[in-house]
Amino acid sequence: MQVLSVTPEIFPLIKTGGLADVTGALPIALAAKGVIMRTLIPGFPSVMAAIKKKKPVLQYPLLQGGKASVQAVRLAGLDLFVLDAPHLYDRPGGPYGNPSGADWPDNWRRFAALSQVGGDIAGGAIARYQPDIVHAHDWQSAMTLAYMRYGRAVAVPSMMTVHNLAFQGQFGAGIFGELELPAAAMALDGVEYYGGVGFLKAGLQAAWAITTVSPTYAQEIRSPEFGMGLDGLINMRSNDLHGIVNGIDTDIWNPETDKHLVSGFTAATLEARAPNRAAVEERFNLDRDESPIVCVVSRLTWQKGMDILATVVDGIVGSGVRLAVLGAGDAGLEGSLLAAAARHRGRIGVVVGYDEGLSHIMQGGCDAIVIPSRFEPCGLTQLYGLRYGCVPVVARTGGLADTVIDANEAALSAGVATGFHFAPNNAGALLHAMRRLVDAYNAPTVWQALQRQGMRAEVSWDKSAEKYIELYRSLLSRRVS
């Protein structure tokens, strides 16, 4: 089975969040089961810098305002098609915005181009390559499915995976004329969305199947609260909606062999986490004592519930917890947490930014990780926490609810608990969860049982990859019939 994946990010070449981890790990997991996935990505500077020798397999004299080509390369164990279009992607800053963080005003053009090329490849534009399935990820590649629907690849099965419905790619109607789609596409059952053009909406409309990255999130987005204006369409497509929880790359995230850690460890050698804990204390200027260290590794945004955390941070410290925060995002939230660190020197440490290596050390050295997200399609940091004996404290929503088993009395008695849930998602419930954590931490037998049970949890891609393959096969059977 040949699957073409289209995505704006892929680890380890270009990453802003969990999407890249998923699109980087899934092809490797599928390959082990006999499915070949090639991934089309934009030629961002970090991607082009990794290509030693260009091998064009498709050329465009003019693609959304400039010359472009598609390079077939193998990098980091991944088979890639790279869209080399300097006029669209060779820019400073991140993949979506300039160095100051503002979105590029032509993002619609940059990702329409990616999608056009995806549609062309699906239609057989590359000699001796024809995908059986096309799998698009998030709004940046969602229009691939519209170009397939209104082009030569209408008979090729397609799948749309929503990693976060909050980001939809909505643009004014004025861009439609430059999308090179037929006039019929600018309709309610096409790409039109509230009078403009909706990239994600178009993908959801055209996809043969829709997946989200956890079963609970698949149900949540059918409600007005979580549907972000698309719940009507999603409910219309409910028979084609599937929730498949993400996995993680357990070779990269392996506490026994992780080169980022000061000290490797296993579930049988939890005491070997101590040097990592000391490294966290040093990096975050925390007091050296035996109280639990709870970490935050997150974007500092409203969605991630960081404002809830900020309002109750004094109470968290009062409960006997030390806090280590790694993240960046809203300036107000960054300032609020830095001010809390100044108020509670030695009890709270904040590093603004993102550091992959430090995030590994935090998972390997902190006692728990708190994730108070208002909504969380899947979440990966709680899976890393489980794998590393860093007990998750999570809001009961989306993939967080699906992957962490609350340490209630029944679960503790059965020996299946792996963390702590809290609901509703407010400051009082979060503080109560922290107190539950402290109580469990102060009972070493209970705490180590939580750690070890979490480390035994199935967080790899194995089961999830099987579910994707099952869904791919069902789509192929629809095509044949």
N, C-alpha and C positions, 0 to 999 in steps of 0.2 A: 504494500500500500504506500503510495506517494502522497504526502500531505505538504501543501504550501502554507506556511505560517507567515502572516504579515503583521509586523509590529513596529512601533517607534523606538523600542528599547530592547536590549538583550544583554544580560550579564555574561561575560565580564567586560564587554566593549563599551556600552553606554547604559547608565543606570541613574534614575532619579528616585526609584522606589521599588516596591515589591513586584510590579509588572515585569521588570527586567529579570528578576530572580526566577519568575515562573517561566518566561519565554526562553530563558537560558537552560533551565533544568528539564523542561518537558521533552525537547527533542532527544536528549540523552536517555531519558527514561523510556521513551517510545522505541528508540533504536534497539534497546535490549530485548524488546518484544517483537522485533521484525518489522516495525513501521519506520519508514524513512521520511523525516521531516526536514525540508529546506526552508530557510527563513529569509524573507525579504525585509531589509532594514534600510533606513536612510543613511547616506554617506556622511555622517557627522565627522568633524575633525578627528576625534579619537578613534573612530572606525577606520577612516582612510589612512591614518598614521600606522595602523597595524597591518595594512596590506603591503606586502613586499613586492609583489608582481601582479600587475593588473591583467585580467583576462576577460575582455568584454564579450558578452554573449548576446547583447541586445543594445542597439544604438538608437538615439533619438536626436535628430537634427534640431528639433524644437519641442521642449516639454515644459509647459507652464513658464515660458519666458526665457528659456535658455537651452543650451546643448546639454545632453545627458547620456549616460550609458549605464548598463547593468553589468557589474563585475561578479563572476562566479568564483568564490574563494572558500577555503576552509581555514577557520580561525578558532582557536581555543576548543577544538573538538567539535565545532559546529559547521554544518554546511550552509553557506550563506549566499544570497543574492544581495549585493550592495548597490543601491541606487546612487551613483556618482553624479551629483548635480550641484556643482559648486555655487551656482547662483541661488540655490535654495538652502543649502546646508552648511556651507563653509563660512561660519560666522562665529564670533566670540560669544561667550555666555553659555547658557545651557541649551538643551535641545529644543525648548519651547520659548525661551525668552532671552533678552539681551543681558549684558553683565549686571545691570541694576535690577533685574528680575521681572521687568515688564514684558508681557507677551509680544512676540513679533507680530506686527499688524497683518502680515501676509501668511500667517499660519494656515489659513484655509487653503492657500495655494500650495504650500509646502507639503501638506498631507493629502490634498487632492492628487498631487503628482504621484506620491507614494501609492495611493489607491489606484490611480490609472494604470500604473505599471503592474500592480498586483492583478488587476483585471485582464491586462494584456497577457501576462504569463499564464493565468488561468485559461485563457483562450488559445494557448498553444504558440505564443510569440517566440519562445525560445526553442530552437531546433532540438529534437530528441528529448524534450522534457514536457510531460503533460501530467499535472497533478490530478489525483483522483478526488481529493478534497481540498478546499481552501478554508483556512482557519484564521479569522481576523480578530484582533485584540484592541478593544477600546476605540474611542472616537477617531483617533488619528489614522486608523486603518479601516474603519468601518465602511467608508465609501467604496472600498474594493468590491463589496458585495453588490452595491448599486451599479458599478461599472460592469460587473458580470451579468447582472440581471438585464441591463439594457444593451449588452454587447454580445460578443461571440461565445461567452462562457455561461450562458443562461442554463445549460443542462448540467453544469458541474456542481455537485453538492457543496454547500457552504455552511460554516458555523461562525457565530458571533459570540465571543466571550466578553462579558462585561466585568471588568475588574473594579470599577467604581462608577456608578450611574450618575454621580454628581457632576462629572466632567463629560459634557455632551457635544462640544464642537458646534455651537449655534452661531450662524452668520447671517448677514442681511441678504435679502433677495437679489441684490445687485450683483452678487458673485456668480449667479447661476449661469449667465451667458458665457462665462469663461471656464466652466467645468467640462465642456464638450460632451454633454449628455443630451439626449433628445428632449424636445419640449415636453413630451408626455411625462417625463420624470418629475417635472415640477408640479406634483399633484399630492393630494393627501395620502395616497397609498404609495408615494414615491419618496422624494427627498424633502418635500415641503414640510415646514414645521413652524406653526404660528406665524405664517406669512414670510418666513425666511427659509434658510436651508439648514437642516439639522443633520450633521454627519452621523452621529450615533443613531438617531432616529431612522435614517436611511438604511443603516446596517441591520437594525432590528426588524425593519419591514421586509428586507430582502432575504435575510438568512433562512436557510432551511431548518436550522436548529439554533437555539439561543442557550448559552450556558452562563451561569454565574459561578463564583469561586467558593461557594458553600451552599448547602441545602437551605439553611435558615435564611440567608440573604435572598435566595431565589423566591422564597415566600414573602419576605418583607417588602420587596420592590413591587409587589402587586398591590400594595396599600398606598394611599395618598401621602402618608407620612414619609415613606422611604422611596416612593416612585419618582420623585423629582419631576413631575409633570408627564412622565411616560407610563404611568401605571395603567392607563386605559389601553394603550397599545400592547403592553406586556400581558395584560389579562386577555386580550384578544388572541395573543400568541401562546397562551398558557400551556396548550398541549405540546408545544415545541420547546418548553422551558425546562432546563435541567440544572441542578446544583451539584457541582463536583468540587469537593474541597481541595485546596492546594496541598501539595507536598513541599518538601525542601530537599535540597541536594545533600544527602547524608554523608557524602565524601568530603564536601567543603565544610559542612557543619558536623564535625566529629570531634567531641571533646578529648578523645584519646590521642588523636593525631594532629589537632589544629595547631599550626605553626604560629598563629597569633597569640596563643596562650603562653603564659609564663610557665605553667605546669599543666600537663595533660592529666586526665583522670577518667575513671569509669564509674558506673553505679556501685561497684564493689570497693572503690577507692575514693570516696567522697572527701576524705581528709586531704587529698591532694589538690583540692580547690583552694586551699589556704593561701598559697603564693599569688594566685590570681586576685583573691580578695584583698591582699596587701597592696597589689598594684593598683586596684581601684581606689583604695584609701589614699594612696599617694597622689594619683592623678587628679582626684577631686578634692584633695585637702580635707579629708574626713578624719574625725577623731579615730584613734585606734582603740577599739573596745569590742565587746562581744555582742552588741546590739545588731539587729538585722539591717542589712543594706538592701534597700529597694531601688531598682533602677528604672529609668525612663529612657527608651531609645525610640524617638518618634519625631515626626514633623510637629512643630508647635502650632497647632491650628485648632479651630473650633471643632471640626469634624473629629479630631483625635481626643476631644474632651480635655484639652490642656488648660482651658479656662476653669473647668471644674476642679482640676488638680490644684491650680494656683489659688483658688479661694479657700481651700482646706489645708494648705501646706503647713500652716502653723499647728493645726490639730494633728497632722501626721507626725510631725516632729514630737509633739507632746505625747503621742502614743508610744514613743520609744524607738522610732524608726530613723535611720539615716537615709538620705535620699541622694542619688547620683543621676543627674539629668544630662543626656546627650541629645541635642536636636537644634533645629533652626526653623524659623517660620515667621509668624506674626510678630512685628517689632514690640507690640504691647505685651504679648505673652513672654517674649524673651526678657523684656525689662522687668516684668513682674517676678519671674523666677530668679533672675539675677539679684533683685532686691531681697527676695526671701533668703537667698544664699548669704547675702550681707548681714541680714538679721540673725541668721542661725549659723554662724561660722563653725565649721567642724561637723555640722549636722546635715548641711545641704551643700552639694557641689554641683556647679553647672558648667558644661562646656558647650558653647554655641557653635554649631556647625555639624558636619558629619564626618566620621572617621571609621572606616570599615573595620580596621584592626582593633580599635578601641571597643567597638560594639561587641566583638567576639570576647574580649577580655571581660567586659561587663557581664555578659551572659555566663561566662565561666567563673566569675568571682563574686557576683552579687547573689543574695539569697532569694530574691524575688524580683519580678518585673511587673509593673502596673500599666494597664492598658485601658483607660476609661473612655474609649471611643463612643461617640453618639451613634455612629453606625460603622460597621466594619465588614465589608464584603467577605473577606476571609481573615486577613492578618497573617503575618509570617513571624513576627517577633515572639508571639506566644509559642509558636512551634519550636523556634530556636531555644526559648526558655525551657520547654519540656525536655528537649534533647540534652541540655546542659545542666539540668538540676537546678535551674533558676525558676522558682515556682511562680506561675502566672496568677495575677490578680486582675480579673477582666470584667468589663461590663457585659451583661447577659444580652448580647446582640450578635447577629450575623455569624460569621465563622468563629468568633470567640466562643459563643455558646456551643458550637458544634465540636470544638476541639479540646476544650478544657472541662473536666468533670469536677463539679463543685465538692468541696470537702465538707459536706453535710454529714450528720451522724451516720446515716445509712451507708453512704459511700465510703466513709472512713472504716466502718465496721466490716464492709465487704472487701476492703483493700483495693478499691478502684479509683479513689480520689486523686486528682492531679493538680488542683489549684483552687482558686476562690472566685465565685461569681458575685456580682452585686447588681441589684435592681431595686427601684428605678435608678436611672443614671443621674444621680445628683450628689452633692457634696456629703450629705448625711450618710447615704448608703456607701459611698466610697470610704469614708472614715470608719464606718462600722466594719467593712471588709478588712481594713488595715488592722483593726483591733483583733479580729479573728486570726489574722496572719500572725500577729505578735503572740497570741495565746498558743497557737500551734508551734511557733518557733521555740517557745519556752518549754515545750515538751519534746525533747530531742528524738525520742522514738517515733512520735507522730510525724515530726518534720522530715526525718530521713526516709520514712515510708512514702511520704508525698513526693520527695525528690526522686526516689528510685522508681516509683510507679510512673511518674512523668517520663523518666528516661527510658522506660520500656514501651511507651506509647508508640504507635505506628504513625510516624510523621514523614516517611519517605514518599516518593512518587509512585511506588509500586501499585497500590490499589487504585489510586487516582488515574494513573496511566491506563490501567485496564478498563476503567469506566469510559475514558475518552475513546479508546479503541472500540469498545462496544457501541458507542454512539456513532463513531465513524462508519462502522459496519452497517448500522441501521440506515444511515443516510445513503450508503452505496446500494443497499437493497431497494430503497425507494427509487433510485435512479434507474436501476435495472428493470423494475416493474413498470 
